[in-house]
Amino acid sequence: MSDLVTPGLSRGLRDQLPDHMQARQWMLSKVRGVYELYGFVPLQTPAFEFLDVLSGTGGDEAQQSIFHVDNPREPEERGLGLRFDLTVPLARVVSQYVDLPRPFRRYQVSPVWRADKPGPGRYREFTQFDLDSVGAPSEVADTEIIAGMCDTLSALDVDNYVVRFSSRSVLNLLLDFAGISRDRSTDVFRVLDKLEKIGPAKVRLELTTGYKDESGDQIPGLGLTSEQVDRIELFLAIRSDERGEVIAQLRDLFSGLAQAGAEIDVIDRISGHLAALGYGNDRVVVDLSIARGLAYYTGPVFEAYLRDAPRFGSVFGGGRYDELVQRFTGEAIPATGASMGVDRLLAALVDIGAVKLKWSTAQVLVINMDESLTSDYLEMTYELRRAGIRTELYLGTERGIGKQLKYADRCDIPVAVIYGTREKESGQVQIKDMDVGRRSAEELKDRADWIKERPGQFEAPRAELVSRLGALLGRIESGL
């Protein structure tokens, strides 16, 4: 065969193989449960939007990362682009469907695309899982989003996390404090948002003269003066494990600025609400360096990090965006929300060993070693399936028991059922706990001893196959 095509993927893309897909589906199910517990409703939107819908919403960096989509059948139609997040499409939906109830509280899990530089847990196609409240002006809505972030991570059995929050409004006050024009806010905040990733020294360089990164690329500076950056660093130096202490220091630093008190009060009230709900300083902190990279944020902003996997950066983030819907309708509609990076969080959980990857969905493999017993194997398989036990009948080319047991082991199938002519004549069936067999194989060095003992394997009446397997799987899943 000529003209063979070399298989492969573009940088920043990857396939989701069964072991990761199962972990991913477990994660999505847990997250959906939390969001619905809060009363959020599902929404789905198309993968691509009109370019003028996407453009001018996320700032220059987001604008440059949009993948454009060709429409060969309708070349004169408005340009199209792949969505770079789920928030802009939500704003379009709220503007387009005027009869939606308000507040409109929705969740959505969908892929998005950004032409970013790939990195650890960072891809050009990735999945976000968002929750948003549109039409909710109170900071109680922001509190609820932060609480939802905490509850989501807890539902995923993550304990060692922290949610950091601040406010774009407070950062606007920083611009006044540092003598920087507010029309430079997007550029300045974009650099501050990199503090966790590149460190304070490089942030200072990017705010002033610029620098070359590790790859040799020139990172241009913003041209701020040393005095302006000194004032920014005074602001960033405000840190404490106690939310109240950060707020008190912030009031002191901005004591000479008009309107500072009202903006700081919003953060203070959110902190108080969180404390009343039981989300203490060990879970949520005020971190004034949090800026969020997208330009549409207008108020409180928040991010979540796994303390055991810092190299993955934020795995959950969002904020208030009261002006995003306005660009479509002219009507100011308050909104707040957060987005979970499914791929990044899953990569982090796998990296720290918090998620076990498993290849097969089956709980039982029926060994298929004798063609004359095909009907018996099918009967057992469907008997187990109809009892709710996930069962695979081996349909490969191997006939030997050993090779089929290796298949079960490779696919992480916990139990195998062995049935031959001898078992049929005696009305019995052999049931093998693969995990016990695996552990015993490590302990029994002599193959003859292993064959003689058949570790993890026992005989049961064929008529009791369902009940015996159900009991065994119950013990396996409970860890007994």
Helices and strands as residue ranges (DSSP letters): H 18-37, E 41-42, E 48-50, H 51-54, H 60-64, E 68-69, E 80-82, H 87-96, E 104-113, E 125-134, H 139-155, E 161-167, H 168-178, G 182-184, H 185-192, H 195-207, E 210-212, E 218-220, H 226-236, H 243-253, H 260-277, E 284-286, E 300-306, G 310-312, E 316-320, H 326-329, E 335-341, H 342-351, E 364-366, G 371-373, H 374-386, E 391-393, H 401-410, E 415-418, H 421-426, E 428-433, H 434-443, H 447-453, E 457-461, G 462-464, H 465-478
